Amino acid sequence: GCGATAQRPVTVAAAPVDFAGAWEVDYSQSENVRDAFDVLIRELQRQAERRARSMDQGVGAVSLGGAGANSGTSLYGLARMAEIVTEPQLLDITQSETQISVKRDGSFALNCDFSGLASNVRESVLGSEVCGWDGHQLIFQVYLPDGLTIYHRMTLGPDGERINIATTLRSDQVSSPFSLDRVYRRYDPEASGIRCKQTLSK
């Protein structure tokens, strides 16, 4: 049949975790894109060395240049997409027994309706989105055109005051995934007053 992709989240009868509330990113606990990019480059270099060792005659080892798989352009594109996807500083999450909405500051919301028995699949202009519970973790998988997949795995901390969002991007053009962890803390939007925003120019 058709559905042979990794659409694995499983829905349970009642939501095991309540993510509802206002959340802001904690930069001190979160990974940054540059460090995650360095990890990816090191992994690709290890893969290239393994391939070179396995080719005794040295038939065309893959470099990080060029325009094919693992090209500089593909890597930069994946890192830039990771930066955009993980950029939101604020989350506003509403949740009921049958659905959850993760409104992300300056980005499109992640919505999941788990009133049915199977994983929730939504088709949109962006591609297809699959969501659901995997134990106590909430999963969103977004399948975009051009062979790009974005996975978000949301985990509530034991004290209920933090959310970890592990984001993984996979591209047909890059042989390793790009992974980045962001940590968000609860905050009171009424008491916060003036909010600062990090930009490249300021």
N, C-alpha and C positions, 0 to 999 in steps of 0.2 A: 504494500500500500504506500501511500505518500506520507507521512508523518514520521520519517525515520531520523529526524533531527533530535537534538538532545533536549526535548521538551519534557523535562522530568519532574517539575514541582508537583507535589501531591497536595490535594486539598483535604482538610479535616473538617468535621462538622462545625466546630466552634473555633474561633481564632485563639490560638494558644498564648499569644502575646499582644499587649495593647501598646501600640506605638504612638497613640494620639498625643498631640501637643505641639509646642513651638520649640524648634531646635536651631542652634547655631554651630557652625563648624569650629572645632577646637584645633587650631593650627599646630599647637605644641604636641598633640597626640597623633596628628595625621601625617601620612607620607606625602612628600611633594613629587611633582611630575618629573623633575630633573633626576632625583635619586632613582625613581622607578625606571626611567629611561636608561640610566647607567646599568641597572640590573639586567634589563632586556639586552642591551648591547653585549654585556659580558656573556650572557647565555648564547647569543647568536655566534659569538666568536668561538665559544666552546664547541658548538655544533659544527662550525666550519672546520675546526681543528680535527674533530672526530672524523668528519668526512674525508679530510685530506689524508689522515692516517690510514683510512680504510681503502683508499685508492692508491695502491702501490705504484701504478704507473703515472699517477698525478694527472688523470684525465679531467681537465676543466674544473678545478675547485671553485666554489662560489665565493665571490667577494662581496663586500658591503656596498660596492659602487653599482653603476649601471641602472637599468630601468626594470629589471625583472623582480623576482621574489627577493625580499630582504634588501632592496635598493635603499639608498639614502632617502629618496623621495617617499617611498612606502613607509619607512620607519618614522620620518618626520610627520607624515600624515597621520599615522596611528597615535603618536605622542600628542599631536595637536588636538586630535579628536578626544583623547583621554582628558586633556586639559579642559576642553569645553564641557565634557560630560560631567566632570567632577567639580566644576567651578562653583555651583551654587553655595552661598554662605549660609542661607537660611532655609529651613524646611518648615512647612506648616502641614501637619499630618492630621487628617480626620479619619475616624475608623468606626465602623459599626460591626454587627455580627456577620454581615454579608458583603461588606466592601471596605476598601481602604483607598484614600487619595493622598498621595505624597506631592504636595505643591512645592516646587523648587524655585527659589528666587531667581528670576531671569532665565528660566528654562521651562520646557514643557513638563507638565505633571505626569507622574506615574500613577495609573489607576488600576485597581484590581477588584473584580466582582467575583467573590467566591461563594455565591449562593447555589451554584450548580454542583454536581458531584465531581466533575473532571477539572483539569487545569483550565484557566480562563485564557482564551486566545482572542486577540483583537487585531483586525486588519485596519491599517490606516495608510495615508499617503507616504508615511515614513517607512512602512514595512509591516511586519507582524510582531506582535508583542504577546508573550506568554508569561503568566504569573501564577503564583500559588504558594502554599506553605510547604516547606521541607522541614518537618519537625517544628521547632520553635523559630525557625528562620523564614523570612519572607523573601521570595525570589522574583526578580523581574528579568526576563530575557527578551531583548529587542533585536530582531533580525532585520538588518537594513539591506538595501540593494548594494551591489558591488562587493558582496562577500564579507561584509562587516557584521559582527555580532557583539552586542554589549550585554554583559551579565551584571546585575546588581544583587548582592546577597546582604540582607539587612538583619542585624543581630542586636537585640536589646541587652545592655549590660545588666549584671545581676542586681545592681541597686536601682535599676529603672531610670537612671539619670543620664545615661549615654546610649547612643546608637552607633554601632560600627557598620559602615557600608563598604563592603569589599566589592570593588568594580573591576571586571576583567573585560578587556577588548580583544577580540580575535579577528584577524584579517586573513583573507586568502593570500595576500601578498607578503605576509611575514610569518616565519615558521615557528615563532613562539608567541604566546599571549602577552599582553601588556596588563599588569595588575597594579592596582592602587587602592590603599585603605584610607578612608576618611572617617574621622570620629566627630560626632555631633553631641553637644550637651544641651540639656533643657535650659530654656531661658524664659523670662516673663516679658512678652512684647510691650506690656503696659509700662513697665518700670525701666525700660532700657534707655529711653531718651534718644540722644543723637547716635546714629550708627555710622561707623567708618567703613569705607570700602577700599580694599587694596586694588590699586591699578598699577600698570607699568610706569605711568608718568608721574605718580605721586607716592 
